[in-house]
Amino acid sequence: MMFSWRRLRERATLVLHLDEEPSRLAAGMAAGVFIGVTPFYGLHTLLALAAAYVFRLNKAATITGAWLNLPWFAPFVYGFSLRFGEAVLTGDWSGFSLASVHGLAESAGAYLRAGPRETADNLWQLVWSMLFVASKPLFVGTTIVGFVLAVAAYFITLEAVRDVRRLRARIHPIHGPSGGPPRGTERTP
């Protein structure tokens, strides 16, 4: 599947126009955003479907929320979450800066651009480092960042769905001011 701004915008627009209770759409989007920030990269869609099924959320909204962490954002999101998790666990906020997050994201990007032989040589070191050194700070950081982003996504989506519905009601009124059909839609015998 190709990730692009156009497809993401189309999916978000479709979610905003679904005939579902606004709070339920917002909850689905929030759950998806939280899942999209988790370090289980590659399993986000399956986790979003499982969460939507278990919590009876809208599947389209949950998957769309999970897809908001696009591949070109992931190094920055995970770099920030890792540094933030380290700062929370150690209490040392001196190493937490935008420059350190950017440097971590750049090294992750360089790793992704490396050739297969270079990647294979460093794979075991990377796996060891991620599993036993960085996993706890990454988990703590992504949990906190994911929760904050999920709360923001809930309220943004809730208001966006309500705005779309108000606009739709203004453009296509169901009844006119007199309680009857809108003017110009009456049938004449």
C-alpha positions, 0 to 999 in steps of 0.5 A: 500500500502506498502512503500519501497525503492524498489518500490520508486526507481522503480517508479522514474525509470519509471518516468525518462523513460516516453516519455514526455517533460523533463520540464513537467516531472520535473514540475510534480515531483516538484509539487508532492514534494511540495504537499508531504511536505504539512501538509495534510498527507493522502491526498497527492495522491488526491492533486497530482492528482488534481494538475496534472489535473489542471496544465496539469502535468504528473500524474505519476511524480506528484504522485511519487513526492508526495510519496517521503515524506515516513512515516518514514521521515514524523516526521522529515520533519514536525518536522523541518518544525514546528520549522522552521515556529516558527522561521520565525514567531517569529524571534527567531532563538535560539530555532531552532536547530537540537536537538529540531527538533530531540526531536520533531520527537521522541515525534511524534514517541512515540505518534505513538507507544502508545497504543489505550487507551493512544492515545485516552486520549491525542487525544483531546489535540493533536487535539487542539494543532495542530489546534490552536497552531501549525497549523500556524507555520506548514503551514508557515514552510511546505510552505517554505520547500516545495518550496525549495525542489520543486525547487531542485526536478525540476532541479534534475529531469530535469537533470536526465531525460536529462541524461537518454535520452542522454544515451538512444540515445547513446545506441540505436542511431536512425541514424548513422553518415551518416544520414542513419540507424545505421551500421549493421541494413541494410537489404540485398536483 
